[in-house]
Amino acid sequence: MLRPEPVWPSVSSQQVDKIDVCRSGKDCFSLVRKTGGWDVVQQDWSKYPLADTSKVASLLEVLAQGQALKYIGRMTGNARQQYGLLVPQIRISTGGGQALSMTVGDRSPSDEGAFAVNSLDQNELFVLNNDFVRRCDFPAEYYFNLQLLSGGVNDISSISLGDGGSFLWTLVRQKDQFVFSYPVTLTGQMSSSGEIDLFLHSLMESPAKSLISESEARLGNLLFNIEVVFNDKSVKNVEVFEVEGDGDYYLANSTVQNGFFVLSKEHVDQLNKTAFGMRKRSILSVETGKVGSIRVLQGNQTFVGIKSDKNWESLDERKPLLGIDMSLWRLNELKFEAEPISDLSSSAVKAMELELMNVDGSRLVKVMFFTDPELPSGLCWLSLGDDSGYYQVSNKLLEDLQGQIPLRK
């Protein structure tokens, strides 16, 4: 009677509490289940780093497949050496409710996979496909959870940034927005939705470059710290440090991970924000769909453009005007780059006056641009002609408008 052909065993992920991995006999570590997640257990770590649970789940998914590419046959004699199984490229063992091990040796001559055996019978030879092997062949650091903070963005109650001593600013949630509760001068003012989205993405979604142990960390000065309070009153913190002798990278510790994250300068710049940088700094909020005409005054010339059938054209010559809707959108997007001032210096010169009217000809807003050699390059002044003051803004929109409006030469 013929013996049934052996099959590759499958792992039941719910029964596994530990996965031992050894790559080329050198990079050896363990993934150990704990309440709410997994630890990456390896030498030289006094406190084990937390694993990315999605990556552990992916490994368990592979081990649960229970399917080899093909069965080769039963080995005899010293055949294990012939197939690279004495010095394997990967050895994986599972523990807990299901104890099982697999050993992966050399690639098959057809290059379609690698030779492998398992602990049910170490003499039965299989070939595992390349995707199976690839998904098992990752170093310990691949499994590190590199998120600076965990939690749901919608569950955040407040965010604070400080210099290690006191907070420099605090934002608290009010419905779907964040407003300042500190400093006192900004209390009640709204934050920029774009800036807060980028900040939270960098804090809770963008991964660090890597994670190192405490013994490897060369900590310099504390750069800043972040505190996040959630609706359930739990508090999570991140501290960011300079690296001794290296200005290209930074180190960060977190209440949700052991060891120190390695952060790029770009990542740190997205987190190290001033209160001014987090403010909503838009100046105008015009419903562009209600704008029916524009009037531009530049020097001693006046130009009027009207909107007809969703297209813009000049009033006098009825020639089409391109890009006006985009310019109106950009006007709403302008942000002041410094606190407004009440009076301009004598060096400022009016460059353009722009009036926006509705379809009935009633003024919606008047905007005045001023050039000033005393301003930093790339900036100009903007005024709404009221008591709100003069704002430093980018001069790019002014330059583009001057190129768009067909004034007489």
Secondary structure, DSSP 8 states (H G I E B T S, - for coil): ------------GGGEEEEEEEETTTEEEEEEEETTEEEEE-TT-SS--BB-HHHHHHHHHHHTS---SEEEEE--TTHHHHTT-SS-SEEEEEEES--EEEEEEEE-TTSSEEEEEETTEEEEEEEEEHHHHHHH---GGGGB---S--S-GGGEEEEEEESSSSEEEEEEEETTEEEEEESGGGTT-BB-HHHHHHHHHHHHTS--SEEE-GGG--EEEEEEEEEEEETTS-EEEEEEEEETTEEEEEEEEETTEEEEEEEEHHHHHHH---HHHHB--B-----GGGEEEEEEEETTEEEEEEEETTEEEETTT--EE-SHHHHHHHHHH-B-SS--BSS--TT-EEEEEEEEEETTS-EEEEEEEEE-TTS-TTEEEEE-SSTT-EEEEESHHHHHHHHHS----
